[in-house]
């Protein structure tokens, strides 16, 4: 859903619930489906994506998703995050969609470009709104930094090539 300015609109029920995220009931059904079908070698906990939106900044697409944790190590299954993750049982993730993959892979040291999450100790008390807004800001920061990263890489590569030429006495 886009507003008149072309921005992806987010509708909040409150600071910890999105209007169109997967319902608690549907999440429980999904977890039960996973319990019935999962091979035990894949563990007794995991994440379910309950919301995802694609945003665009300077023509580059990036995704923000919300995931919920579950564990089968209790009866009934728990649908909350481990205590050291956060207090609301959900966290936000920044990722690049497939359409942006080639662009991201073209960057040097791209492993963390358009990838981040809110599973850090300093974010433990954050609301879901704070988490989602931070991932949106991080996506925009990453995209804005791409020209600088490319210039820095180019400069470092030239410096390394000059050093190699000197080491090998190549003029």
C-alpha positions in Angstrom: 0.0 0.0 0.0 1.4 3.4 -1.0 0.3 6.8 0.0 0.1 9.8 -2.4 3.8 10.6 -2.1 4.7 7.0 -3.1 5.9 5.9 0.3 4.9 2.5 1.7 2.3 3.2 4.4 2.4 1.4 7.7 -0.8 1.1 9.7 -0.2 0.6 13.5 -2.8 -0.7 15.9 -0.5 0.4 18.8 3.3 0.6 19.3 3.7 -3.2 19.3 1.1 -4.3 16.7 0.8 -3.7 13.0 -2.7 -3.7 11.5 -1.8 -6.3 8.9 0.6 -8.6 10.7 -0.2 -12.3 11.0 -2.8 -12.7 13.8 -1.9 -14.5 17.0 -4.3 -17.3 16.0 -2.7 -17.7 12.5 0.7 -17.7 14.1 -0.3 -20.4 16.5 -1.7 -22.5 13.6 1.6 -22.0 11.7 3.6 -23.1 14.7 1.4 -26.2 15.1 2.0 -27.0 11.4 5.7 -26.6 11.9 5.5 -28.9 15.0 3.7 -31.6 13.0 6.0 -31.5 9.9 9.4 -30.5 11.2 12.1 -33.1 11.3 13.6 -33.0 14.9 17.1 -32.5 13.5 16.1 -28.9 12.7 15.6 -28.1 16.4 12.8 -27.3 18.7 12.5 -23.6 18.1 12.5 -21.1 15.3 11.1 -17.9 13.7 7.9 -17.2 11.8 7.7 -14.1 9.6 4.5 -12.3 10.5 4.9 -9.2 8.4 6.9 -7.9 5.5 7.0 -4.7 3.4 9.1 -3.6 0.5 10.3 0.0 0.6 12.1 2.1 -2.0 14.7 4.7 -1.4 16.5 6.5 -4.3 15.0 3.8 -6.6 16.5 0.9 -4.6 14.2 -1.6 -3.0 14.7 -3.0 0.5 12.5 -5.1 2.8 11.6 -4.8 6.4 10.2 -7.9 8.0 8.9 -8.7 11.5 9.5 -12.2 13.0 8.2 -14.0 16.0 10.1 -16.6 18.0 8.6 -19.9 19.1 9.9 -22.9 21.0 8.6 -26.5 21.5 10.6 -26.9 24.7 7.5 -26.2 26.8 3.9 -27.4 26.7 2.1 -25.6 25.3 4.6 -24.0 22.9 5.8 -20.6 23.9 5.3 -17.8 21.5 7.7 -15.2 23.0 11.3 -14.4 22.6 14.0 -15.7 24.9 14.5 -13.2 27.7 17.7 -12.0 26.4 16.3 -11.1 23.0 13.5 -8.5 23.7 10.4 -8.0 25.8 7.7 -8.2 23.1 8.5 -11.5 21.4 8.9 -9.9 17.9 11.9 -8.3 16.2 12.4 -6.5 12.9 14.8 -7.4 10.2 16.2 -5.5 7.2 16.9 -7.5 4.1 17.3 -6.9 0.4 14.7 -8.5 -1.9 15.7 -10.6 -4.9 15.3 -7.6 -7.2 18.1 -5.8 -5.4 20.4 -8.8 -5.0 22.6 -8.1 -8.0 23.1 -4.5 -7.0 24.0 -5.5 -3.4 26.4 -8.2 -4.6 28.2 -5.7 -6.9 29.4 -3.9 -3.7 32.7 -4.8 -2.1 32.3 -6.4 1.4 28.5 -6.4 0.9 27.7 -9.0 3.6 26.0 -6.6 5.9 24.7 -4.1 3.3 20.9 -4.0 3.5 21.0 -6.6 6.3 20.4 -5.8 10.0 18.1 -6.9 12.8 17.0 -5.6 16.2 18.3 -8.5 18.3 20.9 -6.4 20.2 21.0 -5.9 23.9 20.6 -2.1 23.6 17.3 -2.7 21.7 15.8 -5.1 24.3 13.2 -2.7 25.6 12.2 -1.2 22.2 8.6 -1.2 20.9 7.9 -2.9 17.6 7.4 0.6 16.1 10.9 1.7 17.2 12.4 -1.5 15.7 10.6 -1.2 12.3 11.5 2.5 12.1 15.1 1.8 12.9 15.3 -0.8 10.1 13.7 1.7 7.7 16.4 4.2 8.7 19.2 1.6 8.4 18.0 0.7 4.9 18.1 4.4 3.9 21.5 4.8 5.5 22.9 1.8 3.7 21.6 3.0 0.3 22.9 6.5 0.9 26.3 5.1 1.8 26.8 3.1 -1.4 28.5 5.8 -3.5 31.0 6.5 -0.6 31.7 2.7 -0.2 32.4 2.3 -3.9 34.8 5.4 -3.9 36.6 4.1 -0.8 37.0 0.6 -2.3 38.3 2.1 -5.6 40.8 4.2 -3.6 42.0 1.3 -1.5 42.3 -0.9 -4.6 44.4 1.7 -6.4 46.6 2.0 -3.3 47.0 -1.8 -3.1 47.9 -2.0 -6.8 50.5 0.7 -6.5 52.1 -1.2 -3.6 52.1 -4.4 -5.6 53.7 -2.7 -8.6 56.4 -1.3 -6.3 57.0 -4.7 -4.7 57.3 -6.4 -8.1 59.3 -3.5 -9.6 56.6 -2.9 -12.3 56.4 0.6 -13.7 
